[in-house]
Amino acid sequence: MKFELFVALRYLNSKRKGLFALITTIIGIAGVAVGVAALITTLAVMTGFQTDMKDKVIGAQSHVLVFGYMTEQVYKDKIEKIEALPLVAGAAPNIFGQAIMTYEGHSNGVVLRGLDPVQEQRINNLQQSIIEGSFVAEIKDTDTSVPAPLVVGTELALRVNLEVGDDVVLISPQSIATSAGMMPKMKKFRVSGLVKTGYYEFDSTMIYTTLEQAGDFLSMKKGASGISIKLHNMDKADKAAAEIDKVMGGGYAVRTFAQLNSTLYAALKLEKAVMTIILSLIIIVASLNIASNLILLGTEKLKDIGIMRAMGASPAKIRRIFIYEGLLIGTAGLICGLLLAFLLCWIIATFNIVELPGDIYYLTKVPVRISALDVISVIIGSYVLCFFAALYPALRASRVNPTDAIRYG
């Protein structure tokens, strides 16, 4: 064992301390422990919310979206080329359009999405989000008397009191020429299912129908307004988007899930960053307690420092003794903090201590997900703060004159 570390451990021993020095050491350790526990627990909850929200958003969308009108032959050819890319797991055509949904005097602006229910299962879990009914209604294409199927988000259905089997009318922003002049295009749909993605924005504004029915309503017969794409690894979305853009050529817009939801992700990242900064202040305060404890130790052990200097200990060795002392206090606090953080995360994840309203958050428990990167960042940051906290007391002790220290210590 190094001489400096041996002396630091001896100084850390509670038997050599006075009551006040012992209390300041305990406060330093407790401060680091509380700061580390609070920071890791908060980051775990924030990461849990981010992951849960990302899963819900992507679960109802796809990793990459291509926008631009395509005929049936064009989108089939493009999908074949896109699926040949190594990063792509699957692709499916879709139609996006706006409409006004009317039902029993209620009118709501909605986003109509046309899709192929079979191909859609290859790119997201929207099919598993249906809580009642189905995307595929039991109607025949030749039976024009039966309205087209429509799947509605649960929040929208709740707002206008819709149930499976009810008929609604969609009004298109496009107009059609009639004998009476230009009139908005209208079409009757029958609610065939209710979908609950868990993301309020989708469940309150999105409605879904088959690709053929959406194309007929929006005057895109046998065409599509875009392609939805699923990747093997969503973290490589930017790279995949660049490759897909080359395949599509000009005239099309390629967007990743992060670009489509940039406001949401930016808000989540900002919230996590702000919480990290605020809770880091606890560790900074604890490091100041460590600094005061080491300054007190330097005053208390002035004679010891003088004797060690007289016996040949260099100023560098004295500095290392105090730096080791600060890091040892930080390590003790860090270990206690990690154990406390893991305990708190387990309690939050296991027991319903904080009850969330399920109709707002679609959760009954606070989501917790401990990230290894967050834990490592907290550990490194804590050690850096403890090091700088010990630096001034170490420099102050190393500058002590041996003769004066022995005489007045």
N, C-alpha and C positions, 0 to 999 in steps of 0.2 A: 504494500500500500504506500502511495506517495506520502511524503512528509506533510504537504499542505492539506491533503484530504484527511489524514489522521488527526491533525490539529483541529480542522473544521468540525469533525465528528465529535472530538472531545469538547469543543466549545458548545456544540449543540446539545450535549448531555445536560439534562435538566438539573442534575446534582450540583453543577458548577454555577448555576444561575441564581441570581437573587429573584425575589418574587416578582418585581416589576419587569425584569428582563424576560422571565418565564411567561408572564401574561402577554407581553408584546409579541413574543415568538408564536404563542398560540393564536393570537389575533391575526398575525401574518399568515399562518397556515390556514386558519379558518376562512380568511378573506379570499385567498386563492381558491380554496375548495368551493366556497359558495359561488364565486365568479365563474369558475370552470363548469360547475354543475348547472348553473342558470343558463350559461351560454350554450352548452351542448344540448340541454333539454329543449331550449327554444329553437335552436337550429334543427333539431330532430322533428319538432312539430311543424316548423315552416317547410322543411323538406317533404314531410308527409303530405301537407296541403298541396304543395307544388306538384308532387308526383301524382296525387289523386286527381287534381284538376287536369293535369296533362293527359292522364289515362282517359278521363271522361271526354275531353275535347277530341283527342285523336281517335277514341273509340267510335265517335259519331262522324268523323271525317276520314282523312287518310293522310299519309305522310307527305305526299306531293300532289298538287293539283295542277292540271293544265287547263287553261281557259282559251276558248276560241271555237267558233262554229265549225263543225265537220259533218260531212255527209256520212252515211252508213259505211260506204266502202272505204272512205278515208280513215275514219276512227278505227275500223277493224284492222287496217294495214298498220296504222301507228301503234295500236296496242300490241300487235305481234312483234314489232321492232322494239318497243319499250320493254316487253317481258323478256326479250333476249339479252338485256343488259344484266350483268352479274349482280348488281346491287338491288335489282327489282324482284320482289316476291310475287306481285300480281298487279293487274290493272283492270279497270272497268269503266265503261262510258257513263256519263251522267248529263243531266240537263238542269241548269239553274235558271230560275226566272222569278219575277215578282208578280204578285196577284193580290186581290182583295177578296177575302173570304166572308161571305154573308150567311147568317143563320139566325132565324127568328128575330130579325131586327138588329142584330149585332153585326158590325162590320169591323174587320181587323186586317191590317196589312200583313202579309205573310211572304215567306220565301218558299217557293215551290221547287222541290227537287225530284226530278225523274230519274229512276234507276232500274236496273235489272236485278231483281231480288236474288237470283241464283249467283250471278257474278259478284254482287255486292258482298257476299259472305267471304270472298277471297281477300278483301281489302280492309274490312273493319268488322266490328262486333255489333253493328246496328241491329242485325236480326235478333240477337240475344237480348236486346233492350226492349223488345216488344212485350208489354205486360198483358195485353189483351188483343185478341184478333190475330190478323196475319197481313202480310204484304200482298199475298196472292189471294184475291177474292174469287169465290166460286161463281164466276160469270163467263159467258161465252162472248167472244169478240163479235159474233154476228148478231147478238141480242142487244139491239140499240136501246131497248126500253129499260134496261138495268143500268143505273149510273156506274161510272168508273170508280175503282177502289181508291181510297185515300187514307193514309195513315197520318194521324195528328199527334203532336206532342201533348203530353199530359197537362202541362201548365196552360196551354192554349185551350184544350178541351175543358179544363176546369173553369177557365175564365168565361167561356160562353155556354157552359153546361152541355157539352157535347158527349154523346155516348156512341158506342159501336152500333151501326145500323142507321144512324141519323143521316139525312141528306143535306148537303150544303151546296152553295153555288159559288163558283170562283169567277171573278171578273178580271179579265186580262187588260193590261194597259194598252195593248194593241187594239186597234179598231178594225172593223170589217165594213165593207160597203153593202148597204141594203137599199131597198126602194125608198125608204124614208131618210136616206143619207148615211153618214158614217156613224156606226154604233159600236160601243165596246163589246168585245167578244165575251160571252158567258157560257159556262158549262156546269152541269150538275155532277157532283161526285157523292159517293156514299162512303161514310166512315167505316173502314174495314178493320181498323186496328188503332191502338194507342201505344205510343212509344215513350219511354222514360230513359233518357241518356244520363241524367244526373247533372247536366249542365243547363242552367236556367235559360241562357240565351237561345239554345237550340229548342228546348222544350216549349218555349213560349212563342216562337216565331216560325219554326220549320214545319212544313208538311211534306209528305212523300206520296208519290204515286209511281206507276210503272213508267218505263222509258217511253213506250208507245203513247200512253195517254198524255203524258207531259208534252211530248212532241206535237201531238194533235192540238192540244190547248194553246201552245205557244208558237204554233205554225212552224215547227221543226220536224215535220214528218220524216221518219227514218233517218234522223240526224241526231247530233248531240252537241252540247255547248261546251263540253270538256271531258277530261279523262281523270279519274281518281287512281292514285298509284300507292301501293304498299311496298315498303322496303324491308329487306332482311334486318337492317340495322338503322333505326331512326336517327342515330347520332351522325350518320353520314348523309343526311338529307341534302345538305348544300352541294356536296360532290355529286350526288345522284341527280339533283336538279340541273346541274350544268351538263351532264351527259344526256339527260332527257331533252334539254333545250336544243342540243345539236341534232337529236333524232327528229324533233318536231319541225325544225327549220324556222323560217320567219313567219310572222303573223300570229303567233301564239304566245301567251304569257304563262310562265312556269313559276309556281309559288310553292314554298315549303310550308309545313304546318306552323313553324315559328313565325314566318312572315305574315301569314294570314291572321295569327293571333298575337301580333307583336305587342299590342297595348296591354293585353292580359299578362303576358310573360314578363314584360318590362315592369309592370306594377308589382308582380310577385318577387322579382329579383330586387327591386328597390326596397320593398318592405323587409326582405331578409337582410339586406345590407345595412339598413338603418337599425334594425334590432341588434345586429352584430356589433355595430359601433356603440350603441347605448349600453349593452351589457358588458362590453369590454371595459367600460369605465370602472366596473366593480373590481376587475383584476388590476387595473391601474391603481386604484385606491389601495388594494392589498399590497401591491409592490411598494407603495410609499410606506406602508407599515413595516415592510421588510427593511427598507432603507433606514428608517428611524431605529429599528432594532439593531442593525449593524453599526450605526453611529454610536449607539449606547454601548454596544459590545466593544467598539474600539476605545471608548473612554474608560470602560471598566477594565480592559485588559492592556492598558497602556504600559504597565511595567513588564508584562509578559512579552509584548512586542519589542520593547527595548532590549530585554534579555536575548530574545531570538536574533535580533539584529546584531548584538554584541558577539553572539556565538557564530556569526557568519551567514545568517539568513539574509538574502538579498531583498531589496524592495519588491522585486517581481514575485518572490515567494510569499511575502506578506499580502500582496494584492490577491494572489491566487487563493490564499486561505479565506479571505473575506468573500471572494466571488463564489468559492465552493460552499461557503456557509449560506449565502443567499440562494444558490441553486438547490441546496439540500432542503431548505425551508420550502422553496417553490415545488420541489419534487414531492415532498410530503403532502402539501396542499393539493397538488395535481392528482396524486393517487386517490386521495380522499374525495376530490371533486369528481373524478371519473366514476368511482364506485357509487357515489351519490347520484350522479347523472343517469347511470344505467338503471339504478333502482327506481328513480322517478319515471324514466321512460317506460319501464316494465309496468309500473303501477298505472300510468296513464293509458297504456295500450291494453292492459288486462281488465281494469275496473272502470266503470262508467262514472268517473269522478266529475268530469265536466260534461254535462248533458247538452247536446246540441239539438235544436229543433230540426227534425228530419224533413219537414216540408220546405225548409229554406236551404239547408246544406246537403240534404240527401245523405246525411251521416248522423249516427247516434253517438259515436265516440270520436274523440280527437285523433286524427291519423298521426302516427309516429313512425318515422323511418330514420334510423341513425345512419349517417353517411360517413364512411371511413375517411373521406377527404376532409369533412368538417372536423372530425375528431383530431386528425393529424394537424390541421391548421390551428386548432385551439391549443394543442400541446406545444407546438412550435412557438406560437405567439406568446404563450404564458412563460416559456423559458426565456424568450427574448426580453420580455418585460422584467422578469426577475433578474436577469443578467445586468440590465441597465440600472435597476434599482440598487444592485450591489456594487456597481462600478464606482460611484462617488465615495462611499465609505471605504472601499478598498484603496482608492488613490489617497484618501486622507490618512489612512493608517500607514501606508507605505512611506509617507513623507515624514514620519515621526523621527526625530533625532534620537538615536540610541541613548546618548548620555542624559539628555533631558528626561527621556521616558523612564530610565532607571532611577534618576534622582527624584522626580516628582510623581512617579506612578504609584 
